[in-house]
């Protein structure tokens, strides 16, 4: 997954950021489908204190968690998180 071109050429996140997201995502991903519920990821982010350290990412994760009805794959998760962040950054600028 991390060797895909979109990971290396991501417009917002570095490779290391994506690798960290992947480590958290894969903890909750269903082995067969490789999909995870974003609500579980949000709970972990809150538990680790990431929501206090990175409030804009926490806000985007919260928005995503409430917008998904089902588990998503990692690429969809990162793409949707990026889109939410772009909107939030524009709103706060």
N, C-alpha and C positions, 0 to 999 in steps of 0.2 A: 504493500500500500504506500509506504513512504518513499518508494522509488519512482512513483508516477510523476510525470512532468509538471502537473499542476501544483504539486507540493513544493518543488524547487523554485517555481516561478510565481508563487502566490503574491497578490498585490498588497496584502496587509500583514500577514503572519510570516515570520521567519520559519525556516525548517525546524528549528528547535521548538518554537511555539507549537507547530503542528504535531511534532513528535510528542510533546507533553499532552496535548489534547487527545492524541491517539492512545497514549498509555491509560488515560482516564476512561476514554470511550470503550476500549477493549475490555475493561473490567466488567462492563455491563452488557456487552454485546452477546447476543445469543450465538453460540458457536456455529450452528448450522446456517443461519441467515446473515450473520455478522452485522446485525442491526441492534441498536440500543435505544432505550427510552431516555429521552433528554431530561426528563424529570429526575431520574436517578443521577445523572451527571450534575445537575444543578444542586442536588442535595450534597453530593461529594464536594463540589466547589465551595459551598457554604461551610461545610464541616472543616475543610482545609484552610478556611479564611481567605480564599481567593476573591470572594465577593467584596470583602473590605479592601483588599489590596488593589483590585481592578473593578471598580464599580460599574464602569460602562460595559465591560464584558458580562458582568453579573446581570445587568439590566437586559442585555441582548439574550442571554441564556434564559432568563425568566420569560421573556417574550416568546422565545422558541418553545419552551416547555409548555406554555399555555396554548400554542398554536398547533402543535402536533397531536393527532389522535392516535398515532401508532408509532412504533419504533422506526428509526431511520438508519440508513447506512452512513458510514463515516464521511464520505465525500459530500453527500447531501447536507449533513450536519455542518461541515465546515463552510460550504457554499452559502447556506442559509444564515449561519452566524456572521459571515462576512457581510452579507447584504444588510442584516440588521445593524451591524456596527457602522456601516457607511451611512445609513439613515440617521442613526443616533449621533454620529459625529457631525453630520450636517446640521442637525437640529440644535446642537450645543455650540456651534461655531458662531 
